[in-house]
Amino acid sequence: MTWTLSNQLTVSRVLLIPLLAIAFYVPGKAGYVLAAALFGLASATDWLDGYLARSRNEITAFGRFLDPVADKLLVATALVLLVEADRAPALLAAIIIGREIVISALREWLAQVSSIVHVSSLAKWKTAVQMVAVVCLLLHITVFGINMHLTGIVLLWIAALLTLWSAYEYLRDAWGVLIDDDTPSENDKEQPVITSSGGLKADS
């Protein structure tokens, strides 16, 4: 395995997760600020490691595997902590985590039939809104007259709606492959490409 800078950032995001959990239980405003800062830092590495991997041509199999896993672990951990503390609706957490499970399973299955799934722009917006919502909910306090908790709840609702819609787009565009009994083999010359905004097309 090539130990690239982008891979190091991805691993650091995973290592920040237990620190986030510890910070969450620090009492008072210090705990709120520390937890929000750690989550924000981890979220920033998500963008940075992808940028570095592309700009430095450091895309590796390890990075492609760990990056989405790290994202899901980070968000799921934060949502579970927030629900446990009664600072986020369990329904919204279930929608967001459930969507990740379904789409991850879909991606794994499509990979087995030599299909390529591209991340849609809507999914990227969903992730961005979701990250900001979680930071606000972790912060929990009023900042410059803005109620961070209320702001976080509103943004989490928006993220949940975007989550459902992006999941619908992925499933809609993959439906033809899902119901096709004659799935392509790994040796086929053309691979179907799933794009949640452009449907199904062939990619040589």
C-alpha positions in Angstrom: 0.0 0.0 0.0 1.2 3.5 -0.9 1.1 5.6 2.3 0.1 8.9 0.6 -0.7 12.2 2.3 -4.3 11.8 1.3 -4.4 8.4 2.9 -2.9 9.7 6.1 -5.6 12.4 6.3 -8.3 9.7 5.8 -6.8 7.6 8.6 -6.6 10.7 10.8 -10.3 11.2 10.3 -11.0 7.8 11.6 -8.7 8.4 14.6 -10.6 11.6 15.4 -13.9 9.7 15.9 -13.1 8.3 19.4 -11.8 11.8 20.4 -15.1 13.2 19.2 -17.0 10.7 21.4 -14.9 11.7 24.4 -15.3 15.4 23.8 -19.0 15.0 23.5 -19.2 14.0 27.2 -17.1 16.9 28.5 -19.6 18.9 30.5 -20.6 22.5 29.7 -19.8 24.8 26.9 -16.2 23.5 26.6 -17.5 20.1 25.6 -19.9 21.6 23.0 -17.2 23.7 21.4 -14.6 20.9 21.5 -16.9 18.3 20.0 -18.0 20.7 17.2 -14.4 21.7 16.5 -13.3 18.1 16.2 -16.2 17.2 13.9 -15.5 20.3 11.8 -11.8 19.4 11.5 -12.7 15.8 10.6 -15.2 17.1 8.0 -12.5 19.4 6.5 -10.1 16.4 6.0 -12.8 14.8 4.0 -12.6 17.5 1.4 -8.8 17.9 1.7 -7.9 14.3 1.2 -10.0 14.0 -1.9 -8.5 17.2 -3.3 -5.0 16.1 -2.6 -5.6 12.6 -4.1 -6.8 14.1 -7.3 -4.4 17.0 -7.7 -1.3 14.9 -6.7 -2.5 11.8 -8.7 -2.5 9.8 -5.4 -5.7 7.9 -5.8 -5.2 4.4 -4.3 -7.4 1.4 -3.7 -6.9 1.8 0.0 -8.1 5.4 -0.1 -11.1 4.6 -2.3 -12.1 2.0 0.3 -11.4 3.9 3.5 -12.6 7.4 2.6 -16.4 6.6 2.4 -16.1 4.3 5.4 -14.5 7.1 7.4 -17.3 9.5 6.4 -20.0 7.1 7.3 -18.4 6.2 10.7 -17.9 9.9 11.5 -21.5 10.9 10.7 -23.1 7.8 12.2 -21.2 8.3 15.5 -22.1 11.9 15.8 -25.8 11.3 15.0 -26.0 8.4 17.6 -24.4 10.6 20.2 -26.8 13.5 19.4 -29.9 11.2 19.6 -28.7 9.7 22.8 -28.4 13.2 24.3 -31.9 14.1 23.0 -30.4 16.8 20.8 -31.4 15.3 17.4 -34.6 13.5 16.3 -34.1 9.7 16.0 -36.2 9.6 12.9 -33.8 11.9 11.0 -30.8 9.9 12.2 -32.4 6.7 11.1 -33.2 8.2 7.6 -29.6 9.4 7.1 -27.9 6.2 8.4 -30.4 4.0 6.7 -29.8 5.7 3.4 -26.0 5.1 3.7 -26.5 1.4 4.4 -28.8 1.0 1.3 -26.6 3.0 -1.0 -23.4 1.2 0.2 -25.1 -2.1 -0.5 -26.2 -0.9 -3.9 -22.6 0.3 -4.7 -21.2 -3.1 -3.6 -23.6 -5.0 -5.7 -23.1 -2.9 -8.8 -19.3 -3.3 -8.4 -19.8 -7.0 -8.6 -21.6 -6.7 -11.9 -18.9 -4.3 -13.2 -21.0 -1.2 -12.9 -19.6 2.2 -12.0 -21.5 4.5 -9.7 -20.6 8.2 -9.8 -21.4 10.5 -6.9 -24.1 13.0 -7.9 -24.0 16.7 -7.3 -27.1 16.4 -5.2 -25.4 13.8 -3.0 -22.5 16.2 -2.5 -24.9 19.0 -1.4 -26.6 16.6 0.9 -23.2 15.8 2.5 -22.3 19.5 2.9 -25.7 20.4 4.5 -25.5 17.3 6.8 -22.0 18.2 8.0 -23.0 21.8 8.8 -26.1 20.6 10.6 -24.1 18.2 12.8 -21.6 21.0 13.7 -24.5 23.3 14.7 -26.1 20.5 16.8 -22.8 19.7 18.5 -22.2 23.3 19.2 -25.7 23.5 20.8 -25.3 27.1 22.1 -26.2 30.5 20.9 -23.5 32.2 18.8 -23.7 35.9 17.8 -27.4 35.7 18.5 -28.0 32.6 16.4 -29.5 29.5 18.1 -27.1 26.8 16.9 -29.4 24.0 18.0 -32.4 25.3 16.2 -30.3 26.0 13.1 -28.9 22.5 13.2 -32.4 20.9 13.5 -33.6 22.9 10.4 -30.5 21.9 8.4 -30.8 18.3 9.5 -34.4 18.2 8.2 -33.1 19.6 4.9 -30.3 17.1 4.8 -32.8 14.2 5.5 -35.0 15.3 2.6 -31.9 15.6 0.3 -30.9 12.2 1.6 -34.2 10.6 0.6 -34.2 12.3 -2.8 -30.6 11.3 -3.7 -31.3 7.7 -2.6 -34.3 7.7 -4.9 -32.1 9.0 -7.8 -29.5 6.3 -7.2 -32.1 3.5 -7.0 -34.1 4.9 -10.0 -31.0 5.0 -12.2 -29.8 1.6 -11.1 -33.2 0.0 -11.4 -32.6 -1.3 -14.9 -29.5 -3.2 -13.8 -31.2 -4.4 -10.6 -34.0 -6.1 -12.4 -31.9 -7.4 -15.3 -31.3 -11.1 -14.9 -28.6 -11.0 -17.6 -26.1 -9.0 -15.6 -22.8 -8.3 -17.3 -19.6 -10.2 -16.4 -16.3 -8.7 -15.3 -14.9 -9.6 -18.7 -17.5 -7.6 -20.7 -16.1 -4.9 -22.8 -18.5 -2.2 -21.7 -19.4 -1.3 -18.1 -22.7 0.4 -17.3 -22.2 3.7 -15.5 -24.8 4.9 -13.0 -25.1 8.6 -12.6 -27.9 9.8 -10.4 -28.6 12.8 -12.8 -27.8 11.2 -16.1 -29.3 7.7 -15.9 -27.5 4.6 -17.2 -24.9 4.8 -19.9 -22.0 2.7 -21.2 -18.5 3.5 -20.3 -15.7 1.7 -22.3 
